[in-house]
Amino acid sequence: GKLPDGTTEIPFEFDLVSKPGSVGLLESYHGVFVSVSYTLTVEMTRGMFQKNVVEQTTFNVMNQGQSWKPEFDEEQQALPFALDPQTLRNVKKANLQHVPQFRIAGQLDSYTCDIAKPLTGNIRVEACS
């Protein structure tokens, strides 16, 4: 389908659920020999003859009641992101002229996600052609 001209905002929310049979969700951890990290991947499906657009961002997960301190400015509550032709990593610079003009922006409502609560945020389609 097509989106109307202007800004289209799409809120989202989903629960973090562990795979059946696993030990459950673990807190984010970055150690010398072991790391536990979580990545959110968004894929925008495009026309038959165009590559899909894929973007990823990592976020931290902590258990309620833990004394974990994130490794970022504590004033930063939300994690903003933006996607446009210039930020694409899978398109050669010479081919950018063939990519339609678009801008998608949004944010995860919190850089740190409590395992017991849904991951929330919003996506804005600011321009598309």
N, CA, C and O of each residue as an XYZ file, in Angstrom:
516
protein
N       0.813     -1.186      0.000
C       0.000      0.000      0.000
C       0.849      1.238      0.000
O       2.076      1.173      0.065
N       0.201      2.338     -0.072
C       0.881      3.632     -0.069
C       0.476      4.418      1.160
O      -0.631      4.261      1.676
N       1.364      5.250      1.616
C       1.088      6.128      2.740
C       0.751      7.508      2.204
O       1.285      7.911      1.171
N      -0.122      8.242      2.882
C      -0.458      9.590      2.425
C       0.733     10.533      2.596
O       1.651     10.250      3.366
N       0.714     11.652      1.873
C       1.742     12.671      2.035
C       1.729     13.176      3.464
O       0.690     13.166      4.123
N       2.872     13.614      3.937
C       2.967     14.137      5.294
C       3.535     13.105      6.242
O       4.148     12.124      5.820
N       3.329     13.333      7.512
C       3.876     12.461      8.551
C       2.848     11.421      8.966
O       1.702     11.755      9.264
N       3.258     10.175      8.983
C       2.415      9.085      9.473
C       3.115      8.472     10.675
O       4.239      7.987     10.552
N       2.471      8.487     11.827
C       3.077      7.942     13.035
C       2.411      6.625     13.385
O       1.184      6.527     13.421
N       3.232      5.607     13.644
C       2.733      4.271     13.937
C       3.273      3.840     15.297
O       4.438      3.456     15.399
N       2.439      3.896     16.357
C       2.917      3.426     17.659
C       3.037      1.906     17.663
O       2.330      1.223     16.922
N       3.924      1.381     18.490
C       4.068     -0.065     18.568
C       4.308     -0.483     20.005
O       4.718      0.321     20.842
N       4.047     -1.755     20.280
C       4.262     -2.331     21.585
C       4.311     -3.836     21.424
O       3.481     -4.414     20.723
N       5.279     -4.478     22.066
C       5.310     -5.931     22.076
C       6.020     -6.411     23.329
O       6.877     -5.723     23.884
N       5.644     -7.604     23.759
C       6.247     -8.198     24.943
C       7.514     -8.945     24.563
O       7.592     -9.545     23.491
N       8.499     -8.907     25.440
C       9.700     -9.710     25.261
C       9.417    -11.075     25.879
O       9.150    -11.173     27.077
N       9.473    -12.114     25.076
C       9.139    -13.459     25.524
C      10.293    -14.387     25.178
O      10.821    -14.349     24.066
N      10.678    -15.214     26.130
C      11.763    -16.163     25.862
C      11.240    -17.341     25.050
O      10.038    -17.607     25.028
N      12.138    -18.031     24.393
C      11.778    -19.211     23.613
C      11.375    -20.341     24.550
O      11.953    -20.482     25.628
N      10.388    -21.152     24.154
C       9.992    -22.287     24.998
C      11.193    -23.206     25.261
O      11.971    -23.500     24.353
N      11.328    -23.644     26.488
C      12.420    -24.537     26.858
C      13.706    -23.833     27.246
O      14.654    -24.483     27.686
N      13.760    -22.502     27.091
C      14.983    -21.782     27.461
C      14.935    -21.410     28.939
O      13.922    -21.623     29.606
N      16.027    -20.858     29.447
C      16.106    -20.482     30.861
C      15.379    -19.166     31.139
O      15.340    -18.730     32.290
N      14.815    -18.537     30.147
C      14.144    -17.251     30.315
C      15.006    -16.123     29.803
O      16.112    -16.346     29.310
N      14.501    -14.915     29.919
C      15.252    -13.745     29.467
C      16.321    -13.380     30.483
O      16.073    -13.384     31.689
N      17.476    -13.073     30.003
C      18.594    -12.677     30.849
C      18.794    -11.179     30.747
O      18.418    -10.562     29.750
N      19.381    -10.597     31.768
C      19.714     -9.179     31.718
C      20.813     -8.947     30.692
O      21.616     -9.838     30.411
N      20.838     -7.746     30.137
C      21.932     -7.363     29.252
C      23.227     -7.396     30.057
O      23.267     -6.964     31.209
N      24.271     -7.909     29.443
C      25.552     -8.022     30.128
C      26.657     -7.983     29.082
O      26.559     -8.625     28.036
N      27.705     -7.229     29.372
C      28.869     -7.172     28.486
C      30.101     -7.455     29.329
O      30.560     -6.602     30.089
N      30.629     -8.662     29.186
C      31.803     -9.065     29.942
C      32.972     -9.346     29.015
O      32.895     -9.102     27.811
N      34.030     -9.847     29.572
C      35.235    -10.150     28.805
C      35.006    -11.328     27.865
O      35.400    -11.279     26.700
N      34.371    -12.388     28.366
C      34.203    -13.593     27.576
C      32.751    -13.870     27.175
O      32.499    -14.705     26.307
N      31.814    -13.188     27.790
C      30.394    -13.448     27.531
C      29.650    -12.124     27.392
O      29.917    -11.171     28.125
N      28.720    -12.074     26.449
C      27.837    -10.923     26.308
C      26.420    -11.407     26.083
O      26.188    -12.395     25.386
N      25.486    -10.706     26.675
C      24.066    -10.937     26.425
C      23.529     -9.606     25.936
O      23.570     -8.612     26.662
N      23.028     -9.582     24.717
C      22.501     -8.333     24.179
C      21.203     -8.606     23.431
O      20.928     -9.731     23.014
N      20.419     -7.557     23.272
C      19.130     -7.635     22.593
C      19.134     -6.622     21.448
O      19.582     -5.486     21.601
N      18.628     -7.059     20.309
C      18.606     -6.221     19.120
C      17.199     -6.175     18.549
O      16.548     -7.209     18.401
N      16.735     -4.979     18.230
C      15.453     -4.796     17.565
C      15.746     -4.596     16.081
O      16.515     -3.709     15.711
N      15.134     -5.420     15.236
C      15.327     -5.329     13.797
C      14.000     -4.962     13.146
O      12.974     -5.587     13.412
N      14.030     -3.946     12.292
C      12.845     -3.515     11.559
C      13.141     -3.668     10.076
O      14.195     -3.246      9.599
N      12.209     -4.271      9.351
C      12.375     -4.445      7.908
C      11.187     -3.833      7.187
O      10.036     -4.165      7.470
N      11.474     -2.937      6.252
C      10.438     -2.334      5.423
C      10.455     -3.050      4.075
O      11.423     -2.946      3.322
N       9.375     -3.778      3.776
C       9.271     -4.511      2.523
C       8.923     -3.524      1.416
O       8.000     -2.722      1.552
N       9.666     -3.592      0.329
C       9.454     -2.664     -0.784
C       8.997     -3.440     -2.006
O       8.706     -4.632     -1.913
N       8.933     -2.783     -3.132
C       8.448     -3.400     -4.357
C       9.259     -4.604     -4.786
O      10.337     -4.874     -4.255
N       8.717     -5.327     -5.762
C       9.322     -6.568     -6.226
C      10.757     -6.375     -6.730
O      11.598     -7.254     -6.541
N      11.039     -5.260     -7.353
C      12.364     -5.042     -7.952
C      13.266     -4.134     -7.108
O      14.275     -3.624     -7.596
N      12.896     -3.937     -5.843
C      13.683     -3.089     -4.962
C      14.076     -3.879     -3.724
O      13.341     -4.757     -3.271
N      15.241     -3.556     -3.186
C      15.689     -4.215     -1.961
C      14.858     -3.728     -0.782
O      14.466     -2.563     -0.724
N      14.596     -4.627      0.154
C      13.943     -4.231      1.391
C      14.914     -3.379      2.201
O      16.130     -3.508      2.055
N      14.381     -2.515      3.048
C      15.195     -1.666      3.913
C      15.178     -2.295      5.304
O      14.112     -2.575      5.852
N      16.360     -2.514      5.869
C      16.484     -3.151      7.183
C      17.310     -2.241      8.083
O      18.350     -1.726      7.673
N      16.842     -2.048      9.302
C      17.588     -1.254     10.276
C      17.564     -1.993     11.614
O      16.583     -2.658     11.945
N      18.650     -1.872     12.377
C      18.751     -2.534     13.678
C      19.216     -1.545     14.732
O      19.950     -0.601     14.441
N      18.778     -1.777     15.957
C      19.290     -1.021     17.092
C      19.319     -1.953     18.299
O      18.465     -2.829     18.434
N      20.285     -1.764     19.157
C      20.374     -2.601     20.351
C      19.767     -1.844     21.533
O      19.724     -0.614     21.541
N      19.306     -2.587     22.516
C      18.777     -1.978     23.730
C      19.115     -2.880     24.901
O      19.408     -4.063     24.723
N      19.073     -2.315     26.102
C      19.417     -3.049     27.310
C      18.165     -3.562     28.006
O      17.116     -2.919     27.974
N      18.285     -4.717     28.632
C      17.204     -5.313     29.405
C      17.709     -5.534     30.818
O      18.812     -6.042     31.017
N      16.896     -5.151     31.808
C      17.281     -5.374     33.199
C      16.103     -5.940     33.974
O      14.950     -5.638     33.669
N      16.392     -6.761     34.976
C      15.362     -7.305     35.850
C      14.960     -6.262     36.873
O      15.789     -5.476     37.333
N      13.680     -6.260     37.229
C      13.162     -5.326     38.213
C      13.884     -5.522     39.542
O      14.090     -6.651     39.989
N      14.267     -4.404     40.169
C      14.906     -4.482     41.478
C      16.413     -4.632     41.429
O      17.052     -4.640     42.482
N      17.002     -4.752     40.264
C      18.455     -4.879     40.162
C      19.091     -3.489     40.234
O      18.441     -2.488     39.933
N      20.339     -3.433     40.626
C      21.028     -2.143     40.775
C      21.937     -1.861     39.587
O      22.992     -1.246     39.745
N      21.545     -2.298     38.421
C      22.335     -2.115     37.207
C      22.294     -0.670     36.746
O      21.237     -0.039     36.759
N      23.431     -0.152     36.342
C      23.518      1.215     35.818
C      23.893      1.155     34.351
O      24.917      0.563     34.011
N      23.091      1.755     33.460
C      23.414      1.724     32.041
C      24.657      2.550     31.733
O      24.994      3.479     32.467
N      25.338      2.199     30.634
C      26.553      2.899     30.223
C      26.224      4.018     29.239
O      26.735      4.029     28.119
N      25.370      4.963     29.652
C      25.021      6.098     28.818
C      24.562      7.220     29.736
O      24.409      7.020     30.941
N      24.346      8.379     29.175
C      23.891      9.533     29.936
C      22.531      9.223     30.571
O      21.566      8.938     29.861
N      22.454      9.279     31.894
C      21.215      8.918     32.574
C      20.068      9.859     32.251
O      18.911      9.522     32.501
N      20.362     11.032     31.702
C      19.307     11.963     31.308
C      18.571     11.467     30.065
O      17.424     11.848     29.828
N      19.218     10.630     29.281
C      18.624     10.132     28.040
C      17.615      9.036     28.363
O      18.000      7.934     28.756
N      16.340      9.327     28.201
C      15.299      8.364     28.503
C      14.902      7.576     27.257
O      14.751      6.356     27.321
N      14.734      8.250     26.140
C      14.292      7.599     24.912
C      15.485      7.324     23.998
O      16.531      7.962     24.112
N      15.309      6.367     23.094
C      16.351      6.035     22.124
C      15.814      6.377     20.737
O      15.074      5.587     20.150
N      16.177      7.548     20.204
C      15.675      7.938     18.884
C      16.408      7.204     17.769
O      17.545      6.764     17.944
N      15.749      7.076     16.625
C      16.381      6.503     15.441
C      15.810      7.175     14.203
O      14.712      7.731     14.240
N      16.553      7.123     13.113
C      16.110      7.698     11.843
C      16.665      6.857     10.705
O      17.752      6.287     10.800
N      15.902      6.795      9.641
C      16.289      6.022      8.473
C      15.927      6.813      7.231
O      14.774      7.209      7.058
N      16.911      7.048      6.361
C      16.687      7.694      5.069
C      17.722      7.125      4.096
O      18.582      6.349      4.513
N      17.663      7.484      2.826
C      18.591      6.878      1.860
C      20.069      7.007      2.244
O      20.856      6.101      1.966
N      20.451      8.105      2.870
C      21.859      8.309      3.218
C      22.311      7.401      4.364
O      23.512      7.185      4.524
N      21.394      6.868      5.158
C      21.779      5.999      6.280
C      21.778      4.522      5.904
O      22.149      3.683      6.724
N      21.372      4.188      4.690
C      21.334      2.788      4.266
C      22.749      2.241      4.148
O      23.625      2.894      3.581
N      22.972      1.055      4.677
C      24.300      0.443      4.625
C      24.421     -0.560      3.488
O      25.533     -0.940      3.121
N      23.304     -0.994      2.924
C      23.347     -2.028      1.891
C      23.206     -1.456      0.479
O      22.935     -2.200     -0.464
N      23.389     -0.134      0.325
C      23.282      0.502     -0.990
C      24.583      1.248     -1.277
O      25.042      2.048     -0.461
N      25.168      0.981     -2.437
C      26.391      1.687     -2.823
C      26.059      3.150     -3.115
O      24.973      3.466     -3.600
N      27.005      4.034     -2.813
C      26.797      5.480     -3.028
C      26.386      5.787     -4.465
O      25.561      6.671     -4.696
N      26.952      5.069     -5.428
C      26.622      5.311     -6.837
C      25.171      4.965     -7.154
O      24.608      5.488     -8.115
N      24.556      4.084     -6.354
C      23.179      3.663     -6.605
C      22.147      4.453     -5.819
O      20.949      4.218     -5.977
N      22.578      5.384     -4.976
C      21.632      6.154     -4.167
C      20.649      6.954     -5.014
O      19.527      7.216     -4.580
N      21.055      7.339     -6.204
C      20.158      8.119     -7.058
C      18.932      7.321     -7.482
O      17.927      7.906     -7.888
N      18.997      5.995     -7.394
C      17.875      5.136     -7.775
C      16.966      4.793     -6.598
O      15.916      4.177     -6.782
N      17.362      5.187     -5.397
C      16.564      4.904     -4.203
C      15.536      6.015     -4.028
O      15.897      7.192     -4.039
N      14.257      5.662     -3.867
C      13.240      6.699     -3.638
C      13.555      7.507     -2.383
O      14.167      6.996     -1.446
N      13.143      8.747     -2.370
C      13.369      9.604     -1.212
C      12.367      9.249     -0.118
O      11.163      9.188     -0.369
N      12.860      9.017      1.080
C      12.001      8.718      2.224
C      12.726      9.123      3.492
O      13.944      9.299      3.499
N      11.972      9.266      4.550
C      12.537      9.495      5.879
C      11.596      8.870      6.888
O      10.414      9.209      6.959
N      12.145      7.948      7.669
C      11.409      7.283      8.736
C      12.162      7.570     10.024
O      13.373      7.364     10.100
N      11.456      8.038     11.020
C      12.082      8.346     12.307
C      11.189      7.813     13.408
O      10.041      7.439     13.166
N      11.708      7.781     14.589
C      10.920      7.324     15.725
C      11.785      7.184     16.946
O      12.893      7.717     17.011
N      11.270      6.465     17.908
C      12.034      6.262     19.126
C      11.514      5.055     19.880
O      10.333      4.714     19.819
N      12.438      4.414     20.599
C      12.058      3.476     21.636
C      11.816      4.353     22.858
O      12.606      5.255     23.139
N      10.738      4.099     23.580
C      10.403      4.982     24.697
C      11.444      4.978     25.802
O      11.532      5.936     26.570
N      12.231      3.920     25.896
C      13.271      3.877     26.914
C      14.461      3.086     26.389
O      14.293      2.067     25.720
N      15.645      3.556     26.691
C      16.864      2.845     26.313
C      16.976      1.547     27.095
O      17.536      0.565     26.606
N      16.440      1.545     28.316
C      16.468      0.370     29.168
C      15.073     -0.219     29.237
O      14.112      0.490     29.534
N      14.953     -1.514     28.965
C      13.649     -2.173     28.928
C      13.546     -3.180     30.068
O      14.387     -4.071     30.191
N      12.525     -3.042     30.896
C      12.251     -3.994     31.969
C      11.655     -5.253     31.338
O      10.717     -5.158     30.545
N      12.178     -6.413     31.673
C      11.708     -7.669     31.092
C      10.215     -7.861     31.306
O       9.543     -8.444     30.455
N       9.689     -7.388     32.412
C       8.288     -7.613     32.753
C       7.334     -6.658     32.042
O       6.118     -6.813     32.151
N       7.857     -5.682     31.322
C       6.998     -4.691     30.655
C       7.199     -4.758     29.148
O       8.265     -5.161     28.682
N       6.166     -4.360     28.369
C       6.312     -4.361     26.907
C       7.325     -3.315     26.437
O       7.527     -2.293     27.092
N       7.949     -3.584     25.306
C       8.815     -2.620     24.646
C       7.895     -1.689     23.857
O       7.090     -2.160     23.054
N       8.002     -0.383     24.071
C       7.100      0.560     23.415
C       7.890      1.641     22.700
O       9.072      1.849     22.974
N       7.234      2.318     21.793
C       7.849      3.409     21.054
C       6.929      3.857     19.944
O       5.733      3.568     19.956
N       7.501      4.574     18.975
C       6.710      4.991     17.828
C       7.589      5.110     16.601
O       8.803      5.288     16.694
N       6.954      5.009     15.462
C       7.610      5.159     14.164
C       6.851      6.243     13.417
O       5.622      6.214     13.367
N       7.567      7.198     12.835
C       6.954      8.261     12.020
C       7.470      8.138     10.601
O       8.679      8.129     10.371
N       6.571      8.045      9.666
C       6.954      8.135      8.260
C       6.827      9.611      7.912
O       5.718     10.126      7.767
N       7.964     10.292      7.779
C       7.972     11.732      7.568
C       7.941     12.110      6.104
O       7.459     13.186      5.747
N       8.453     11.234      5.250
C       8.446     11.501      3.805
C       8.581     10.187      3.067
O       9.277      9.279      3.521
N       7.918     10.083      1.933
C       8.084      8.915      1.078
C       7.672      9.280     -0.343
O       6.760     10.079     -0.558
N       8.366      8.676     -1.309
C       8.021      8.931     -2.712
C       8.099      7.638     -3.495
O       7.846      7.630     -4.700
